[in-house]
Amino acid sequence: MIRALILSAALVSLTGCVSVLKQPDAPDAYYRIGPMEPMHQLHATVTIHEPEASRIFSGRTLAAEDETGAIRIVRGVQWTDNATQMMQGALLDSLSGEGPFAALPSDSAGPAQFELTWRLSDFTLAGELARCRVDATLVQGRTRAVVAQTSFATSAVALDDSNAARAKALTDAGRACVSELAAFIVAETAKTE
């Protein structure tokens, strides 16, 4: 009986502690990179892997670099999903194919002629400038031989210094990265036809 009373008192005191913790503020707005229109015609089958990225900008938060080089979370805005998953989805959307040709997510079954692995090495804000940098490697599906590699950076400028405008600029920079990467995939896979 005494044991039950002590256990009950302990549980009540623990629930009291949990309720005083401050709940995180909900963002004012959510942003997304996709969906994108299919703009690039494939003539091969390509598996698109989710890009690798630093944790600070691969999740749902938006990151900004200040004048001292410190990376900080942008308050009041957030991605609708993880940034790397949205970038992968946007790339898949932007590639179209007919017949046996398609862009496939990495969790799909079956071998593809090519595979794309990529790294999102920068996806941050610097004041009103939004930056996206990608390093990508295209390999043959069966042999794993490197077909081509590329690195490029895109940017967009926010219309004002509000977090909403800056988030929209980062969305534009991400879409430009995806479009440039899709063009690279189509050009390199067409060389092996």
Secondary structure, 3 states (H helix, E strand, C coil): CHHHHHHHHHHHHHHHHHHCCCCCCCCCEEECCCCCCCCEEECCEEEECCCEECHHHHCCCCEEECCCCCEEECCCEEECCCHHHHHHHHHHHHEEECCCCEEEECCCCCCCCEEEEEEEEEEEEECCEEEEEEEEEEEECCCCCEEEEEEEEEEEECCCCCHHHHHHHHHHHHHHHHHHHHHHHHHHHHCCC
